[in-house]
Amino acid sequence: MKALIFAAGKGTRLKPFTDHHPKALAKVNDIPLLERNIKYLKNFGINDFVINIHHFGNQIVDFLKRNDNFGCKIEISDESNELLETGGGLIFARKFLDHGEDFLIMNADILTDMNITNFVEYHKKIKDFATLAVSDRESSRKLLFNDEMILRGWLNVQTGEQRLAEFNKGFKALAFSGIHCINPFIFEKIKRTGKFSVMEEYLDLMQTEQIHGFVHESILIDVGKPQSITEAEKYFK
């Protein structure tokens, strides 16, 4: 299985580090996030990667070369000309991913000990084109699921704004973990082009398609702010 790691973002919340570096190279206990996530996925037998780059992307390319790609096959999806966000980045990387086999997507700034094997097995069992890892934790935005764990909405916790596929019948509100398992059939479903968030596409598709959530209780830290690096260092040595 291939994994697409989103490493293109500007990481504005991680300033001043990201004034001169990509956020994927921010260090937790002296180990860059990108290295941690490549090795994390390798532990589950994934050795084939696509990494998208934009902000100080040359530093990521140099870092991978210095480390011999950590013994993996790594292809670079170069968004140097324009940062395309998660949905645009997925479409831009299609040539690396649309080969008839399921693949993973993971944000470079997520650290977790979730069992990827269990996640992939769940995805294959339900045969959806997209399965989203979610957990019950604090977040300013939540995804809403019915009792069958099918995506039915989105909630902004702070403003109360909702997007719903149907009346909210006591849906479970869970935080997205930044990890998806995808069937390449999704490329036939996505309608947007250019720069867009893949979550926007999921929220459109939930009207007509089944997108499942996979609930995990693992440690998960979004290393988006300097204080979250301090938090992550308690768990990831």
N, C-alpha and C positions, 0 to 999 in steps of 0.2 A: 504494500500500500504506500502511496505517495502522501506527503504532507506539505501543504502550503502554509508557510509561516509569514504572517503579515508583519513586516519590519520597516515599512515605508514612512510611517507617521512622523510628524514633527515633534511630538512629545512635549508640547508647550508647558504642561504641568510639571515637567521635570527640569525646568530651567533652574539654575544656570547651566547644568550639565549639557542640555541639548542645544545650547547656543553654539557649541563646538563639536558635538558628537551626536550620532543617532541614538535614540532611546534604547534600541535593542542591545547596545553595548554598555548600558548602565550596569554597574556591578552590585551583586548581592553577595556579601562575604567574599569579595574580591574575584567573583566569577561572573562574567557577563551573562545577561539574561538569555541572549541567543545561544550561547554555549550550553547553558543549563537546559534549555528546551530541546535542542538537538539531542543531547545526551538522554534527556527524559524520554523522548520518543524512541530513541534507539533501544532503550530498555524494553520496549514492547515490540521490537523487531522491525521498526521502521528505519530504513537506511536511504530512502529516496526522497529528496526534498526540493521544493521550489520556494525561493525566498524573494519577496518583492522588496524593492529598495527605492528610495527617493532622497530623503533628508540625509546628507552626508553618506550617501550610498557607497561611495568609493571606500570609506572606512570599513564597511561591512565586507566588501569584496576582498580587501587586503587582509582583514582579520581571518576570513575563511581560508585564504591562501596560506597564511602563516601557520595555520593549524591543519593543513592538508585536508580541509573539509571534514575534519573529525572522522575520517575513514568512510565518508558517505558520498553518494552521488548528489550533487547540489547544482540546480539550475537557477539562474538569476532572472527574475522578471523585472526589468529595469524601467521604472516609472520616472526617470530623471526629468523628462520633459514636463510632466504634469502629475501631481499627486491625485490619484483616482478614487481614494477612499476604499472601503472594503468591497463594495459591490463592483465598482469599476475595476478595482485591482483583481478581483476574481475573473471577470470577463477578459481582462488584458492577459491574464495567465492561462487562458483557455487552451492554447496550443500545447502547454505542458501537461494538462490535466484531463483533457477530453479524449480518453482512450478506452472507454468502456468499463473502467474499474472505479469502485468507490475510492474516495480520498478524504483525508482530514484537512481541516483548516484550524489554525491556532494563532492567536495573537501573541506576538513576541514578548509583550509585557505582562503576561499571565504566568504565575507560578502556582503549580498544583501538584498533588500526589494522586490525582484521580486515576483509576485503573482504566487505561485506554482500551485494553482487550475487552473488558466488559461493555464498554461504550460501543465499540465497533460491532460486537455480537448482537447487542440490542438493536442497533441500526439495521443490520442485515436481516434480523428476524422480522422486523415490522415492514421492511422493504419500502420505506419512504425515500424521497429524493433528498430530504434534509432532516437530520436529527440534531437537536441543539442540547448541549450539556447545560444544566441549570442547577442551582442550589438555593437553599433557604438562608439567605444572608442579607445584610444591609446593603441597599443600593438605591440610588435616586430614581432608577427606572426598573420596572419589573415586566416580565412577560406573564401572560395570564393563560392558564391551562384548565381544560375540563377534567373530569374524573378519569378519562382515558389518556390523559397527558397529551392531548392534541391542542396545539396553539390556537387560542381564540381571541387574544387581545394583547394590548400593551398599556401600561400605566406609568404616568409620571407621578411618582410618589409625592413630590413637593408641590406640584400645582393641581393634582387631581385629574389632569387631562387623561382621557382614555381613547384608545382605538379598539373597537370591538367588531368581531365577526358576527356576533349575536348578543342578545341580552345577557348581561353578566349574572349567571346563576350560581354565584358563590365560587367563582373560579379561583384556582390556586395561583397566588402571585409569587413568582420565583425569579431570581436574578440570573441573567445569562452569564455563562462562564467564559465566553470568548473561545469556545471550542465547538466545532461543528463536524459532523460526518456527512458527506455529500455523495450522492449518485450523480454522475455527469449528465444525466437526463435534465438536471436543473438548467443546463445551458439552453435547452429548448424552451424553458419556462420563463426565464428572465426577460423582461420587456425593456427595461431601461438601458440606456447607453451612456457613455461618458463617465462623469464623476457622480457616484451615488453610494449610499449605504446599503449593504446587503440586507440589513434589518428592515429597511423600507420595502424591499422586494418581498421578504417573508411576510410582512404584514398585509401586503396586497394578495399574495398567494394563499394566505390562510382562508380567504373567502371561498376559494374553490378547491383547495388541495389540503391534504392532511400533512402537517408538519408536527412531529412529535418532540417532546422534551424528554431528556434522560436525567433523572434526579440523582445527584451524588452528594455524599456527605463529607467529601474529602476537604482537606485544607485547600483554599484557593485565595490568592492575593493578587489584586490588580496593582502592579508596581508602576503606578502612574504618577505618584507624587513622592518627593523626598522622604516624607514621614512613612510612606508605605515600604520604602527600602528598609528602614529600621525595623518595621514590623516583620517583613519577610525574612530578615536575618535571624529572627528567633526560631524560625521553622526550617529554613533551608541553609544547611551548613556547607 
